[in-house]
């Protein structure tokens, strides 16, 4: 059994978030200030996500860096109110 690295976890979480928003990698790259090629390389594991990438992704997806890193299963930051209509 192959252990999943943090980079793999982040890539899968980002892909899942993209899927739930019906969004392309290219559109996300534009939103967070990366080229499509750079984001693709990070998702494919040939480049690493940087602190700046984690911050931009967390801000864009309104989630925590811990969630993006696979350290918690809860996507909602503790100190940010949940979206209206979301049960707590």
PyMOL Python script that loads the backbone (N, CA, C, O; Angstrom):
from pymol import cmd

cmd.read_pdbstr("""\
ATOM      1  N   UNK A   1       0.841  -1.181   0.000  1.00  0.00           N
ATOM      2  CA  UNK A   1       0.000   0.000   0.000  1.00  0.00           C
ATOM      3  C   UNK A   1       0.889   1.248   0.000  1.00  0.00           C
ATOM      4  O   UNK A   1       1.783   1.387   0.835  1.00  0.00           O
ATOM      5  N   UNK A   2       0.632   2.138  -0.935  1.00  0.00           N
ATOM      6  CA  UNK A   2       1.427   3.347  -1.071  1.00  0.00           C
ATOM      7  C   UNK A   2       0.849   4.453  -0.200  1.00  0.00           C
ATOM      8  O   UNK A   2      -0.346   4.744  -0.249  1.00  0.00           O
ATOM      9  N   UNK A   3       1.709   5.054   0.588  1.00  0.00           N
ATOM     10  CA  UNK A   3       1.260   6.159   1.425  1.00  0.00           C
ATOM     11  C   UNK A   3       1.014   7.383   0.560  1.00  0.00           C
ATOM     12  O   UNK A   3       1.769   7.662  -0.372  1.00  0.00           O
ATOM     13  N   UNK A   4      -0.035   8.102   0.873  1.00  0.00           N
ATOM     14  CA  UNK A   4      -0.358   9.307   0.120  1.00  0.00           C
ATOM     15  C   UNK A   4       0.411  10.479   0.713  1.00  0.00           C
ATOM     16  O   UNK A   4       0.291  10.767   1.903  1.00  0.00           O
ATOM     17  N   UNK A   5       1.199  11.152  -0.116  1.00  0.00           N
ATOM     18  CA  UNK A   5       1.967  12.296   0.365  1.00  0.00           C
ATOM     19  C   UNK A   5       1.054  13.503   0.532  1.00  0.00           C
ATOM     20  O   UNK A   5      -0.068  13.537   0.027  1.00  0.00           O
ATOM     21  N   UNK A   6       1.560  14.470   1.242  1.00  0.00           N
ATOM     22  CA  UNK A   6       0.787  15.697   1.466  1.00  0.00           C
ATOM     23  C   UNK A   6       0.457  16.357   0.135  1.00  0.00           C
ATOM     24  O   UNK A   6      -0.658  16.844  -0.052  1.00  0.00           O
ATOM     25  N   UNK A   7       1.408  16.382  -0.791  1.00  0.00           N
ATOM     26  CA  UNK A   7       1.170  16.980  -2.106  1.00  0.00           C
ATOM     27  C   UNK A   7       0.044  16.251  -2.829  1.00  0.00           C
ATOM     28  O   UNK A   7      -0.808  16.882  -3.456  1.00  0.00           O
ATOM     29  N   UNK A   8       0.039  14.908  -2.741  1.00  0.00           N
ATOM     30  CA  UNK A   8      -1.037  14.133  -3.367  1.00  0.00           C
ATOM     31  C   UNK A   8      -2.386  14.459  -2.728  1.00  0.00           C
ATOM     32  O   UNK A   8      -3.397  14.594  -3.417  1.00  0.00           O
ATOM     33  N   UNK A   9      -2.384  14.583  -1.409  1.00  0.00           N
ATOM     34  CA  UNK A   9      -3.626  14.906  -0.697  1.00  0.00           C
ATOM     35  C   UNK A   9      -4.149  16.258  -1.155  1.00  0.00           C
ATOM     36  O   UNK A   9      -5.332  16.401  -1.467  1.00  0.00           O
ATOM     37  N   UNK A  10      -3.271  17.244  -1.195  1.00  0.00           N
ATOM     38  CA  UNK A  10      -3.680  18.585  -1.608  1.00  0.00           C
ATOM     39  C   UNK A  10      -4.201  18.566  -3.039  1.00  0.00           C
ATOM     40  O   UNK A  10      -5.231  19.172  -3.334  1.00  0.00           O
ATOM     41  N   UNK A  11      -3.505  17.885  -3.915  1.00  0.00           N
ATOM     42  CA  UNK A  11      -3.942  17.808  -5.312  1.00  0.00           C
ATOM     43  C   UNK A  11      -5.335  17.202  -5.409  1.00  0.00           C
ATOM     44  O   UNK A  11      -6.180  17.709  -6.145  1.00  0.00           O
ATOM     45  N   UNK A  12      -5.580  16.127  -4.676  1.00  0.00           N
ATOM     46  CA  UNK A  12      -6.895  15.482  -4.735  1.00  0.00           C
ATOM     47  C   UNK A  12      -7.979  16.386  -4.157  1.00  0.00           C
ATOM     48  O   UNK A  12      -9.084  16.450  -4.695  1.00  0.00           O
ATOM     49  N   UNK A  13      -7.674  17.077  -3.081  1.00  0.00           N
ATOM     50  CA  UNK A  13      -8.646  17.993  -2.477  1.00  0.00           C
ATOM     51  C   UNK A  13      -8.968  19.124  -3.453  1.00  0.00           C
ATOM     52  O   UNK A  13     -10.134  19.482  -3.619  1.00  0.00           O
ATOM     53  N   UNK A  14      -7.951  19.686  -4.096  1.00  0.00           N
ATOM     54  CA  UNK A  14      -8.176  20.756  -5.068  1.00  0.00           C
ATOM     55  C   UNK A  14      -9.019  20.242  -6.232  1.00  0.00           C
ATOM     56  O   UNK A  14      -9.940  20.925  -6.680  1.00  0.00           O
ATOM     57  N   UNK A  15      -8.711  19.050  -6.719  1.00  0.00           N
ATOM     58  CA  UNK A  15      -9.507  18.473  -7.814  1.00  0.00           C
ATOM     59  C   UNK A  15     -10.959  18.265  -7.393  1.00  0.00           C
ATOM     60  O   UNK A  15     -11.878  18.515  -8.172  1.00  0.00           O
ATOM     61  N   UNK A  16     -11.160  17.806  -6.161  1.00  0.00           N
ATOM     62  CA  UNK A  16     -12.531  17.624  -5.653  1.00  0.00           C
ATOM     63  C   UNK A  16     -13.268  18.959  -5.547  1.00  0.00           C
ATOM     64  O   UNK A  16     -14.444  19.054  -5.900  1.00  0.00           O
ATOM     65  N   UNK A  17     -12.576  19.985  -5.063  1.00  0.00           N
ATOM     66  CA  UNK A  17     -13.194  21.306  -4.954  1.00  0.00           C
ATOM     67  C   UNK A  17     -13.529  21.871  -6.337  1.00  0.00           C
ATOM     68  O   UNK A  17     -14.575  22.492  -6.526  1.00  0.00           O
ATOM     69  N   UNK A  18     -12.637  21.650  -7.293  1.00  0.00           N
ATOM     70  CA  UNK A  18     -12.909  22.082  -8.663  1.00  0.00           C
ATOM     71  C   UNK A  18     -14.143  21.378  -9.219  1.00  0.00           C
ATOM     72  O   UNK A  18     -14.992  21.990  -9.868  1.00  0.00           O
ATOM     73  N   UNK A  19     -14.221  20.082  -8.949  1.00  0.00           N
ATOM     74  CA  UNK A  19     -15.350  19.294  -9.438  1.00  0.00           C
ATOM     75  C   UNK A  19     -16.670  19.780  -8.843  1.00  0.00           C
ATOM     76  O   UNK A  19     -17.668  19.892  -9.555  1.00  0.00           O
ATOM     77  N   UNK A  20     -16.679  20.065  -7.551  1.00  0.00           N
ATOM     78  CA  UNK A  20     -17.926  20.509  -6.915  1.00  0.00           C
ATOM     79  C   UNK A  20     -18.367  21.878  -7.432  1.00  0.00           C
ATOM     80  O   UNK A  20     -19.550  22.215  -7.378  1.00  0.00           O
ATOM     81  N   UNK A  21     -17.424  22.655  -7.925  1.00  0.00           N
ATOM     82  CA  UNK A  21     -17.753  23.979  -8.469  1.00  0.00           C
ATOM     83  C   UNK A  21     -17.872  23.971  -9.993  1.00  0.00           C
ATOM     84  O   UNK A  21     -18.089  25.013 -10.610  1.00  0.00           O
ATOM     85  N   UNK A  22     -17.728  22.790 -10.591  1.00  0.00           N
ATOM     86  CA  UNK A  22     -17.755  22.688 -12.057  1.00  0.00           C
ATOM     87  C   UNK A  22     -16.808  23.712 -12.687  1.00  0.00           C
ATOM     88  O   UNK A  22     -17.179  24.458 -13.593  1.00  0.00           O
ATOM     89  N   UNK A  23     -15.588  23.721 -12.183  1.00  0.00           N
ATOM     90  CA  UNK A  23     -14.600  24.715 -12.579  1.00  0.00           C
ATOM     91  C   UNK A  23     -13.397  24.023 -13.205  1.00  0.00           C
ATOM     92  O   UNK A  23     -13.060  22.900 -12.830  1.00  0.00           O
ATOM     93  N   UNK A  24     -12.753  24.684 -14.149  1.00  0.00           N
ATOM     94  CA  UNK A  24     -11.562  24.119 -14.788  1.00  0.00           C
ATOM     95  C   UNK A  24     -10.298  24.544 -14.039  1.00  0.00           C
ATOM     96  O   UNK A  24     -10.295  25.525 -13.296  1.00  0.00           O
ATOM     97  N   UNK A  25      -9.239  23.789 -14.251  1.00  0.00           N
ATOM     98  CA  UNK A  25      -7.949  24.158 -13.667  1.00  0.00           C
ATOM     99  C   UNK A  25      -7.501  25.507 -14.218  1.00  0.00           C
ATOM    100  O   UNK A  25      -6.914  26.312 -13.494  1.00  0.00           O
ATOM    101  N   UNK A  26      -7.773  25.752 -15.479  1.00  0.00           N
ATOM    102  CA  UNK A  26      -7.390  27.010 -16.105  1.00  0.00           C
ATOM    103  C   UNK A  26      -8.078  28.192 -15.432  1.00  0.00           C
ATOM    104  O   UNK A  26      -7.440  29.212 -15.171  1.00  0.00           O
ATOM    105  N   UNK A  27      -9.379  28.065 -15.147  1.00  0.00           N
ATOM    106  CA  UNK A  27     -10.122  29.138 -14.481  1.00  0.00           C
ATOM    107  C   UNK A  27      -9.581  29.359 -13.068  1.00  0.00           C
ATOM    108  O   UNK A  27      -9.438  30.501 -12.630  1.00  0.00           O
ATOM    109  N   UNK A  28      -9.282  28.271 -12.355  1.00  0.00           N
ATOM    110  CA  UNK A  28      -8.727  28.402 -11.009  1.00  0.00           C
ATOM    111  C   UNK A  28      -7.362  29.087 -11.065  1.00  0.00           C
ATOM    112  O   UNK A  28      -7.078  29.978 -10.264  1.00  0.00           O
ATOM    113  N   UNK A  29      -6.531  28.677 -11.999  1.00  0.00           N
ATOM    114  CA  UNK A  29      -5.204  29.281 -12.133  1.00  0.00           C
ATOM    115  C   UNK A  29      -5.318  30.793 -12.315  1.00  0.00           C
ATOM    116  O   UNK A  29      -4.579  31.556 -11.693  1.00  0.00           O
ATOM    117  N   UNK A  30      -6.245  31.220 -13.167  1.00  0.00           N
ATOM    118  CA  UNK A  30      -6.461  32.657 -13.375  1.00  0.00           C
ATOM    119  C   UNK A  30      -6.867  33.342 -12.079  1.00  0.00           C
ATOM    120  O   UNK A  30      -6.392  34.438 -11.778  1.00  0.00           O
ATOM    121  N   UNK A  31      -7.734  32.707 -11.316  1.00  0.00           N
ATOM    122  CA  UNK A  31      -8.248  33.297 -10.073  1.00  0.00           C
ATOM    123  C   UNK A  31      -7.179  33.452  -8.996  1.00  0.00           C
ATOM    124  O   UNK A  31      -7.215  34.400  -8.212  1.00  0.00           O
ATOM    125  N   UNK A  32      -6.227  32.521  -8.960  1.00  0.00           N
ATOM    126  CA  UNK A  32      -5.229  32.561  -7.878  1.00  0.00           C
ATOM    127  C   UNK A  32      -3.861  33.065  -8.350  1.00  0.00           C
ATOM    128  O   UNK A  32      -2.890  33.036  -7.593  1.00  0.00           O
ATOM    129  N   UNK A  33      -3.790  33.522  -9.592  1.00  0.00           N
ATOM    130  CA  UNK A  33      -2.555  34.151 -10.057  1.00  0.00           C
ATOM    131  C   UNK A  33      -1.459  33.208 -10.507  1.00  0.00           C
ATOM    132  O   UNK A  33      -0.278  33.544 -10.416  1.00  0.00           O
ATOM    133  N   UNK A  34      -1.831  32.033 -10.993  1.00  0.00           N
ATOM    134  CA  UNK A  34      -0.864  31.090 -11.547  1.00  0.00           C
ATOM    135  C   UNK A  34      -1.157  30.880 -13.026  1.00  0.00           C
ATOM    136  O   UNK A  34      -2.261  31.157 -13.495  1.00  0.00           O
ATOM    137  N   UNK A  35      -0.169  30.391 -13.750  1.00  0.00           N
ATOM    138  CA  UNK A  35      -0.453  29.968 -15.116  1.00  0.00           C
ATOM    139  C   UNK A  35      -1.130  28.608 -15.044  1.00  0.00           C
ATOM    140  O   UNK A  35      -1.016  27.904 -14.041  1.00  0.00           O
ATOM    141  N   UNK A  36      -1.821  28.247 -16.091  1.00  0.00           N
ATOM    142  CA  UNK A  36      -2.466  26.940 -16.145  1.00  0.00           C
ATOM    143  C   UNK A  36      -1.417  25.841 -16.033  1.00  0.00           C
ATOM    144  O   UNK A  36      -1.635  24.829 -15.367  1.00  0.00           O
ATOM    145  N   UNK A  37      -0.280  26.047 -16.688  1.00  0.00           N
ATOM    146  CA  UNK A  37       0.789  25.047 -16.659  1.00  0.00           C
ATOM    147  C   UNK A  37       1.355  24.873 -15.250  1.00  0.00           C
ATOM    148  O   UNK A  37       1.624  23.749 -14.825  1.00  0.00           O
ATOM    149  N   UNK A  38       1.536  25.975 -14.526  1.00  0.00           N
ATOM    150  CA  UNK A  38       2.074  25.893 -13.162  1.00  0.00           C
ATOM    151  C   UNK A  38       1.112  25.143 -12.248  1.00  0.00           C
ATOM    152  O   UNK A  38       1.536  24.280 -11.479  1.00  0.00           O
ATOM    153  N   UNK A  39      -0.190  25.467 -12.324  1.00  0.00           N
ATOM    154  CA  UNK A  39      -1.164  24.765 -11.489  1.00  0.00           C
ATOM    155  C   UNK A  39      -1.221  23.290 -11.852  1.00  0.00           C
ATOM    156  O   UNK A  39      -1.277  22.435 -10.968  1.00  0.00           O
ATOM    157  N   UNK A  40      -1.208  22.990 -13.125  1.00  0.00           N
ATOM    158  CA  UNK A  40      -1.235  21.599 -13.569  1.00  0.00           C
ATOM    159  C   UNK A  40      -0.019  20.830 -13.041  1.00  0.00           C
ATOM    160  O   UNK A  40      -0.144  19.684 -12.607  1.00  0.00           O
ATOM    161  N   UNK A  41       1.137  21.456 -13.080  1.00  0.00           N
ATOM    162  CA  UNK A  41       2.361  20.814 -12.564  1.00  0.00           C
ATOM    163  C   UNK A  41       2.255  20.532 -11.068  1.00  0.00           C
ATOM    164  O   UNK A  41       2.741  19.507 -10.590  1.00  0.00           O
ATOM    165  N   UNK A  42       1.630  21.429 -10.341  1.00  0.00           N
ATOM    166  CA  UNK A  42       1.470  21.231  -8.901  1.00  0.00           C
ATOM    167  C   UNK A  42       0.471  20.110  -8.623  1.00  0.00           C
ATOM    168  O   UNK A  42       0.686  19.287  -7.733  1.00  0.00           O
ATOM    169  N   UNK A  43      -0.609  20.080  -9.380  1.00  0.00           N
ATOM    170  CA  UNK A  43      -1.606  19.027  -9.203  1.00  0.00           C
ATOM    171  C   UNK A  43      -1.050  17.667  -9.626  1.00  0.00           C
ATOM    172  O   UNK A  43      -1.376  16.648  -9.018  1.00  0.00           O
ATOM    173  N   UNK A  44      -0.220  17.649 -10.657  1.00  0.00           N
ATOM    174  CA  UNK A  44       0.377  16.391 -11.125  1.00  0.00           C
ATOM    175  C   UNK A  44       1.580  15.951 -10.309  1.00  0.00           C
ATOM    176  O   UNK A  44       2.095  14.851 -10.507  1.00  0.00           O
ATOM    177  N   UNK A  45       2.035  16.803  -9.390  1.00  0.00           N
ATOM    178  CA  UNK A  45       3.117  16.422  -8.490  1.00  0.00           C
ATOM    179  C   UNK A  45       4.516  16.692  -8.998  1.00  0.00           C
ATOM    180  O   UNK A  45       5.483  16.253  -8.374  1.00  0.00           O
ATOM    181  N   UNK A  46       4.662  17.402 -10.113  1.00  0.00           N
ATOM    182  CA  UNK A  46       6.006  17.709 -10.599  1.00  0.00           C
ATOM    183  C   UNK A  46       6.559  18.993  -9.995  1.00  0.00           C
ATOM    184  O   UNK A  46       7.759  19.258 -10.075  1.00  0.00           O
ATOM    185  N   UNK A  47       5.680  19.789  -9.391  1.00  0.00           N
ATOM    186  CA  UNK A  47       6.074  20.980  -8.632  1.00  0.00           C
ATOM    187  C   UNK A  47       5.329  20.958  -7.311  1.00  0.00           C
ATOM    188  O   UNK A  47       4.261  20.356  -7.201  1.00  0.00           O
ATOM    189  N   UNK A  48       5.895  21.614  -6.312  1.00  0.00           N
ATOM    190  CA  UNK A  48       5.278  21.638  -4.988  1.00  0.00           C
ATOM    191  C   UNK A  48       4.398  22.865  -4.811  1.00  0.00           C
ATOM    192  O   UNK A  48       4.652  23.922  -5.389  1.00  0.00           O
ATOM    193  N   UNK A  49       3.349  22.702  -3.993  1.00  0.00           N
ATOM    194  CA  UNK A  49       2.532  23.839  -3.604  1.00  0.00           C
ATOM    195  C   UNK A  49       3.346  24.673  -2.625  1.00  0.00           C
ATOM    196  O   UNK A  49       4.018  24.128  -1.749  1.00  0.00           O
ATOM    197  N   UNK A  50       3.288  25.986  -2.769  1.00  0.00           N
ATOM    198  CA  UNK A  50       4.015  26.889  -1.875  1.00  0.00           C
ATOM    199  C   UNK A  50       3.050  27.428  -0.811  1.00  0.00           C
ATOM    200  O   UNK A  50       1.838  27.227  -0.890  1.00  0.00           O
ATOM    201  N   UNK A  51       3.613  28.107   0.170  1.00  0.00           N
ATOM    202  CA  UNK A  51       2.772  28.753   1.193  1.00  0.00           C
ATOM    203  C   UNK A  51       1.811  29.733   0.530  1.00  0.00           C
ATOM    204  O   UNK A  51       0.642  29.825   0.905  1.00  0.00           O
ATOM    205  N   UNK A  52       2.317  30.461  -0.456  1.00  0.00           N
ATOM    206  CA  UNK A  52       1.484  31.424  -1.183  1.00  0.00           C
ATOM    207  C   UNK A  52       0.332  30.711  -1.897  1.00  0.00           C
ATOM    208  O   UNK A  52      -0.792  31.213  -1.922  1.00  0.00           O
ATOM    209  N   UNK A  53       0.616  29.538  -2.478  1.00  0.00           N
ATOM    210  CA  UNK A  53      -0.426  28.755  -3.158  1.00  0.00           C
ATOM    211  C   UNK A  53      -1.500  28.322  -2.168  1.00  0.00           C
ATOM    212  O   UNK A  53      -2.694  28.451  -2.439  1.00  0.00           O
ATOM    213  N   UNK A  54      -1.067  27.807  -1.019  1.00  0.00           N
ATOM    214  CA  UNK A  54      -2.032  27.357  -0.006  1.00  0.00           C
ATOM    215  C   UNK A  54      -2.917  28.522   0.444  1.00  0.00           C
ATOM    216  O   UNK A  54      -4.131  28.368   0.581  1.00  0.00           O
ATOM    217  N   UNK A  55      -2.306  29.682   0.673  1.00  0.00           N
ATOM    218  CA  UNK A  55      -3.081  30.847   1.107  1.00  0.00           C
ATOM    219  C   UNK A  55      -4.080  31.276   0.036  1.00  0.00           C
ATOM    220  O   UNK A  55      -5.233  31.576   0.346  1.00  0.00           O
ATOM    221  N   UNK A  56      -3.646  31.307  -1.211  1.00  0.00           N
ATOM    222  CA  UNK A  56      -4.530  31.713  -2.313  1.00  0.00           C
ATOM    223  C   UNK A  56      -5.672  30.717  -2.491  1.00  0.00           C
ATOM    224  O   UNK A  56      -6.817  31.118  -2.703  1.00  0.00           O
ATOM    225  N   UNK A  57      -5.368  29.423  -2.407  1.00  0.00           N
ATOM    226  CA  UNK A  57      -6.404  28.397  -2.541  1.00  0.00           C
ATOM    227  C   UNK A  57      -7.399  28.467  -1.382  1.00  0.00           C
ATOM    228  O   UNK A  57      -8.607  28.364  -1.591  1.00  0.00           O
ATOM    229  N   UNK A  58      -6.894  28.639  -0.171  1.00  0.00           N
ATOM    230  CA  UNK A  58      -7.775  28.725   0.999  1.00  0.00           C
ATOM    231  C   UNK A  58      -8.693  29.947   0.888  1.00  0.00           C
ATOM    232  O   UNK A  58      -9.885  29.860   1.181  1.00  0.00           O
ATOM    233  N   UNK A  59      -8.139  31.071   0.468  1.00  0.00           N
ATOM    234  CA  UNK A  59      -8.957  32.267   0.292  1.00  0.00           C
ATOM    235  C   UNK A  59     -10.001  32.060  -0.805  1.00  0.00           C
ATOM    236  O   UNK A  59     -11.168  32.411  -0.633  1.00  0.00           O
ATOM    237  N   UNK A  60      -9.582  31.498  -1.914  1.00  0.00           N
ATOM    238  CA  UNK A  60     -10.511  31.322  -3.031  1.00  0.00           C
ATOM    239  C   UNK A  60     -11.640  30.354  -2.674  1.00  0.00           C
ATOM    240  O   UNK A  60     -12.809  30.639  -2.934  1.00  0.00           O
ATOM    241  N   UNK A  61     -11.294  29.222  -2.083  1.00  0.00           N
ATOM    242  CA  UNK A  61     -12.297  28.210  -1.762  1.00  0.00           C
ATOM    243  C   UNK A  61     -12.968  28.443  -0.410  1.00  0.00           C
ATOM    244  O   UNK A  61     -13.843  27.674  -0.012  1.00  0.00           O
ATOM    245  N   UNK A  62     -12.563  29.502   0.300  1.00  0.00           N
ATOM    246  CA  UNK A  62     -13.109  29.810   1.627  1.00  0.00           C
ATOM    247  C   UNK A  62     -13.020  28.595   2.551  1.00  0.00           C
ATOM    248  O   UNK A  62     -14.005  28.147   3.138  1.00  0.00           O
ATOM    249  N   UNK A  63     -11.819  28.098   2.648  1.00  0.00           N
ATOM    250  CA  UNK A  63     -11.559  26.941   3.489  1.00  0.00           C
ATOM    251  C   UNK A  63     -10.255  27.169   4.236  1.00  0.00           C
ATOM    252  O   UNK A  63      -9.604  28.197   4.054  1.00  0.00           O
ATOM    253  N   UNK A  64      -9.878  26.234   5.058  1.00  0.00           N
ATOM    254  CA  UNK A  64      -8.636  26.392   5.812  1.00  0.00           C
ATOM    255  C   UNK A  64      -7.472  25.719   5.089  1.00  0.00           C
ATOM    256  O   UNK A  64      -7.658  24.795   4.297  1.00  0.00           O
ATOM    257  N   UNK A  65      -6.284  26.201   5.378  1.00  0.00           N
ATOM    258  CA  UNK A  65      -5.075  25.577   4.844  1.00  0.00           C
ATOM    259  C   UNK A  65      -4.961  24.151   5.385  1.00  0.00           C
ATOM    260  O   UNK A  65      -4.528  23.247   4.670  1.00  0.00           O
ATOM    261  N   UNK A  66      -5.348  23.951   6.643  1.00  0.00           N
ATOM    262  CA  UNK A  66      -5.305  22.604   7.224  1.00  0.00           C
ATOM    263  C   UNK A  66      -6.160  21.633   6.400  1.00  0.00           C
ATOM    264  O   UNK A  66      -5.759  20.491   6.177  1.00  0.00           O
ATOM    265  N   UNK A  67      -7.315  22.077   5.958  1.00  0.00           N
ATOM    266  CA  UNK A  67      -8.170  21.222   5.116  1.00  0.00           C
ATOM    267  C   UNK A  67      -7.470  20.918   3.788  1.00  0.00           C
ATOM    268  O   UNK A  67      -7.458  19.773   3.336  1.00  0.00           O
ATOM    269  N   UNK A  68      -6.893  21.940   3.172  1.00  0.00           N
ATOM    270  CA  UNK A  68      -6.203  21.744   1.894  1.00  0.00           C
ATOM    271  C   UNK A  68      -5.008  20.802   2.026  1.00  0.00           C
ATOM    272  O   UNK A  68      -4.648  20.102   1.080  1.00  0.00           O
ATOM    273  N   UNK A  69      -4.402  20.793   3.208  1.00  0.00           N
ATOM    274  CA  UNK A  69      -3.244  19.932   3.441  1.00  0.00           C
ATOM    275  C   UNK A  69      -3.647  18.531   3.892  1.00  0.00           C
ATOM    276  O   UNK A  69      -2.791  17.668   4.085  1.00  0.00           O
ATOM    277  N   UNK A  70      -4.940  18.307   4.057  1.00  0.00           N
ATOM    278  CA  UNK A  70      -5.400  16.996   4.489  1.00  0.00           C
ATOM    279  C   UNK A  70      -5.233  16.746   5.970  1.00  0.00           C
ATOM    280  O   UNK A  70      -5.256  15.597   6.412  1.00  0.00           O
ATOM    281  N   UNK A  71      -5.063  17.816   6.753  1.00  0.00           N
ATOM    282  CA  UNK A  71      -4.863  17.668   8.199  1.00  0.00           C
ATOM    283  C   UNK A  71      -6.171  17.608   8.969  1.00  0.00           C
ATOM    284  O   UNK A  71      -6.198  17.203  10.131  1.00  0.00           O
ATOM    285  N   UNK A  72      -7.264  18.016   8.313  1.00  0.00           N
ATOM    286  CA  UNK A  72      -8.581  17.950   8.920  1.00  0.00           C
ATOM    287  C   UNK A  72      -9.593  17.631   7.827  1.00  0.00           C
ATOM    288  O   UNK A  72      -9.387  17.957   6.657  1.00  0.00           O
ATOM    289  N   UNK A  73     -10.669  17.003   8.218  1.00  0.00           N
ATOM    290  CA  UNK A  73     -11.725  16.693   7.259  1.00  0.00           C
ATOM    291  C   UNK A  73     -12.766  17.804   7.186  1.00  0.00           C
ATOM    292  O   UNK A  73     -13.648  17.779   6.328  1.00  0.00           O
ATOM    293  N   UNK A  74     -12.661  18.779   8.089  1.00  0.00           N
ATOM    294  CA  UNK A  74     -13.615  19.882   8.148  1.00  0.00           C
ATOM    295  C   UNK A  74     -13.131  21.028   7.259  1.00  0.00           C
ATOM    296  O   UNK A  74     -12.121  21.661   7.567  1.00  0.00           O
ATOM    297  N   UNK A  75     -13.839  21.302   6.160  1.00  0.00           N
ATOM    298  CA  UNK A  75     -13.389  22.355   5.248  1.00  0.00           C
ATOM    299  C   UNK A  75     -13.621  23.772   5.747  1.00  0.00           C
ATOM    300  O   UNK A  75     -13.068  24.721   5.192  1.00  0.00           O
ATOM    301  N   UNK A  76     -14.443  23.929   6.800  1.00  0.00           N
ATOM    302  CA  UNK A  76     -14.788  25.270   7.262  1.00  0.00           C
ATOM    303  C   UNK A  76     -13.805  25.756   8.308  1.00  0.00           C
ATOM    304  O   UNK A  76     -13.583  25.079   9.312  1.00  0.00           O
ATOM    305  N   UNK A  77     -13.215  26.917   8.087  1.00  0.00           N
ATOM    306  CA  UNK A  77     -12.353  27.488   9.125  1.00  0.00           C
ATOM    307  C   UNK A  77     -13.158  27.733  10.398  1.00  0.00           C
ATOM    308  O   UNK A  77     -14.330  28.104  10.334  1.00  0.00           O
ATOM    309  N   UNK A  78     -12.542  27.528  11.530  1.00  0.00           N
ATOM    310  CA  UNK A  78     -13.220  27.648  12.813  1.00  0.00           C
ATOM    311  C   UNK A  78     -13.723  29.068  13.050  1.00  0.00           C
ATOM    312  O   UNK A  78     -14.818  29.250  13.584  1.00  0.00           O
ATOM    313  N   UNK A  79     -12.947  30.072  12.664  1.00  0.00           N
ATOM    314  CA  UNK A  79     -13.325  31.442  12.969  1.00  0.00           C
ATOM    315  C   UNK A  79     -14.103  32.142  11.856  1.00  0.00           C
ATOM    316  O   UNK A  79     -14.352  33.344  11.950  1.00  0.00           O
ATOM    317  N   UNK A  80     -14.492  31.418  10.807  1.00  0.00           N
ATOM    318  CA  UNK A  80     -15.266  32.000   9.723  1.00  0.00           C
ATOM    319  C   UNK A  80     -16.685  31.465   9.787  1.00  0.00           C
ATOM    320  O   UNK A  80     -16.888  30.253   9.855  1.00  0.00           O
ATOM    321  N   UNK A  81     -17.672  32.359   9.765  1.00  0.00           N
ATOM    322  CA  UNK A  81     -19.059  31.890   9.785  1.00  0.00           C
ATOM    323  C   UNK A  81     -19.354  31.050   8.543  1.00  0.00           C
ATOM    324  O   UNK A  81     -18.866  31.336   7.450  1.00  0.00           O
ATOM    325  N   UNK A  82     -20.149  30.027   8.732  1.00  0.00           N
ATOM    326  CA  UNK A  82     -20.539  29.196   7.600  1.00  0.00           C
ATOM    327  C   UNK A  82     -21.499  29.947   6.706  1.00  0.00           C
ATOM    328  O   UNK A  82     -22.180  30.879   7.135  1.00  0.00           O
ATOM    329  N   UNK A  83     -21.543  29.523   5.455  1.00  0.00           N
ATOM    330  CA  UNK A  83     -22.456  30.145   4.500  1.00  0.00           C
ATOM    331  C   UNK A  83     -23.889  30.004   4.982  1.00  0.00           C
ATOM    332  O   UNK A  83     -24.240  29.034   5.654  1.00  0.00           O
ATOM    333  N   UNK A  84     -24.703  30.975   4.635  1.00  0.00           N
ATOM    334  CA  UNK A  84     -26.098  30.964   5.047  1.00  0.00           C
ATOM    335  C   UNK A  84     -26.773  29.695   4.525  1.00  0.00           C
ATOM    336  O   UNK A  84     -26.576  29.310   3.373  1.00  0.00           O
ATOM    337  N   UNK A  85     -27.549  29.064   5.360  1.00  0.00           N
ATOM    338  CA  UNK A  85     -28.265  27.858   4.966  1.00  0.00           C
ATOM    339  C   UNK A  85     -27.500  26.580   5.215  1.00  0.00           C
ATOM    340  O   UNK A  85     -28.036  25.495   4.991  1.00  0.00           O
ATOM    341  N   UNK A  86     -26.253  26.672   5.675  1.00  0.00           N
ATOM    342  CA  UNK A  86     -25.466  25.482   5.963  1.00  0.00           C
ATOM    343  C   UNK A  86     -25.687  25.113   7.418  1.00  0.00           C
ATOM    344  O   UNK A  86     -25.467  25.923   8.318  1.00  0.00           O
ATOM    345  N   UNK A  87     -26.120  23.890   7.635  1.00  0.00           N
ATOM    346  CA  UNK A  87     -26.369  23.439   9.014  1.00  0.00           C
ATOM    347  C   UNK A  87     -25.067  23.283   9.764  1.00  0.00           C
ATOM    348  O   UNK A  87     -24.070  22.844   9.191  1.00  0.00           O
ATOM    349  N   UNK A  88     -25.061  23.639  11.046  1.00  0.00           N
ATOM    350  CA  UNK A  88     -23.847  23.461  11.842  1.00  0.00           C
ATOM    351  C   UNK A  88     -23.895  22.200  12.621  1.00  0.00           C
ATOM    352  O   UNK A  88     -22.953  21.889  13.350  1.00  0.00           O
TER     353      UNK A  88
END
""", "prot")
cmd.dss("prot")
cmd.show_as("cartoon", "prot")
cmd.util.cbc("prot")
cmd.orient("prot")
